[in-house]
Amino acid sequence: MLSVDVFSLEGLFGSPHRSLRVTSLYLLRTNRPPYRSIPQDQIVSLLSYPHLVLGDFNLHHPLADPCRSLSEREFTISTGYLDVAFDVPYHLLNTPGVYTWFQLDTIS
């Protein structure tokens, strides 16, 4: 997890907030609960507001990909993270069903 604070004397994006924290996360899969390298409650507890969180959570959920078939485990793990995030409240900015990762063809 890497965070950078952005400051402005006049407020950011037309708001009264003069600071914004931007955090980049990459969650690795693990074999033990919570099955990701950073537990969901730890992510939220470290964050201040306003905050923009970017990253690869390695999660799959119907809100992000409504056409994907999910295993019960995938759904349970991702729901835990989204429940905590929405309680804060964070908002998912991805367009549902639009992938954010593409495998490039490496044939030369």
C-alpha positions as CSV (number, residue, x, y, z in Angstrom):
1,M,0.0,0.0,0.0
2,L,1.4,3.4,-1.0
3,S,-0.3,6.7,-0.2
4,V,0.4,10.3,-1.4
5,D,-1.2,13.4,0.0
6,V,-2.3,16.2,-2.4
7,F,-2.8,19.7,-1.0
8,S,-4.3,22.9,-2.4
9,L,-4.7,26.3,-0.8
10,E,-7.9,26.9,-2.6
11,G,-9.7,23.6,-2.3
12,L,-9.7,20.6,-4.6
13,F,-12.1,20.0,-7.5
14,G,-14.4,22.8,-6.4
15,S,-14.8,21.5,-2.9
16,P,-13.9,23.0,0.4
17,H,-11.4,20.1,1.0
18,R,-7.8,21.3,0.8
19,S,-6.2,17.9,0.9
20,L,-6.8,14.5,-0.7
21,R,-5.1,11.2,0.0
22,V,-4.5,8.9,-2.9
23,T,-3.7,5.3,-2.1
24,S,-2.6,2.5,-4.4
25,L,-3.3,-1.1,-3.3
26,Y,-2.4,-4.5,-4.6
27,L,-4.0,-7.4,-2.8
28,L,-2.2,-10.7,-3.2
29,R,-4.2,-13.9,-2.9
30,T,-3.4,-16.0,0.2
31,N,-4.4,-19.4,1.4
32,R,-5.6,-18.3,4.8
33,P,-8.5,-16.0,5.8
34,P,-9.2,-13.3,4.7
35,Y,-7.6,-14.8,1.6
36,R,-6.1,-11.5,0.6
37,S,-2.8,-9.9,1.8
38,I,-4.6,-7.0,3.5
39,P,-7.7,-7.6,5.6
40,Q,-10.7,-5.5,4.6
41,D,-11.0,-3.8,8.0
42,Q,-7.4,-2.8,7.9
43,I,-7.7,-1.0,4.6
44,V,-10.6,1.1,5.8
45,S,-9.1,1.8,9.3
46,L,-5.9,3.3,7.7
47,L,-7.7,5.7,5.4
48,S,-8.6,9.3,6.1
49,Y,-11.1,11.4,4.1
50,P,-11.4,12.6,1.4
51,H,-9.6,9.6,-0.1
52,L,-9.2,8.0,-3.5
53,V,-8.2,4.3,-3.5
54,L,-6.8,2.8,-6.6
55,G,-5.5,-0.7,-7.2
56,D,-5.9,-4.3,-7.9
57,F,-8.0,-6.0,-5.2
58,N,-8.0,-9.3,-7.0
59,L,-11.7,-9.6,-6.2
60,H,-14.6,-10.6,-8.3
61,H,-18.2,-9.5,-7.5
62,P,-21.5,-9.1,-9.4
63,L,-21.4,-5.3,-8.9
64,A,-18.2,-5.1,-11.0
65,D,-18.9,-8.0,-13.4
66,P,-22.5,-8.9,-13.5
67,C,-22.1,-11.6,-16.3
68,R,-19.3,-13.5,-14.5
69,S,-20.0,-16.9,-12.9
70,L,-18.6,-16.7,-9.4
71,S,-17.8,-19.5,-7.0
72,E,-19.3,-19.2,-3.5
73,R,-15.8,-18.5,-2.1
74,E,-15.2,-15.7,-4.6
75,F,-18.5,-14.1,-3.8
76,T,-18.0,-14.4,0.0
77,I,-14.5,-12.9,-0.1
78,S,-15.4,-10.0,-2.4
79,T,-18.6,-9.3,-0.5
80,G,-16.6,-8.8,2.8
81,Y,-14.5,-6.1,1.2
82,L,-17.4,-4.3,-0.6
83,D,-19.5,-4.4,2.6
84,V,-16.8,-2.7,4.6
85,A,-16.1,-0.2,1.8
86,F,-19.7,0.8,1.3
87,D,-20.2,1.3,5.0
88,V,-17.6,4.0,5.0
89,P,-19.0,5.0,2.2
90,Y,-16.7,4.3,-0.7
91,H,-18.1,4.0,-4.2
92,L,-17.0,1.6,-7.0
93,L,-16.1,3.7,-10.0
94,N,-15.6,0.8,-12.5
95,T,-18.2,0.4,-15.2
96,P,-19.9,-2.9,-14.5
97,G,-18.8,-5.6,-17.0
98,V,-15.9,-3.5,-18.4
99,Y,-12.6,-5.3,-17.7
100,T,-9.8,-3.3,-16.2
101,W,-7.2,-5.9,-17.1
102,F,-6.3,-7.4,-20.5
103,Q,-3.8,-10.0,-21.3
104,L,-1.5,-8.8,-24.1
105,D,-0.5,-11.2,-26.9
106,T,3.2,-11.8,-26.5
107,I,3.8,-13.6,-29.7
108,S,6.7,-12.1,-31.6
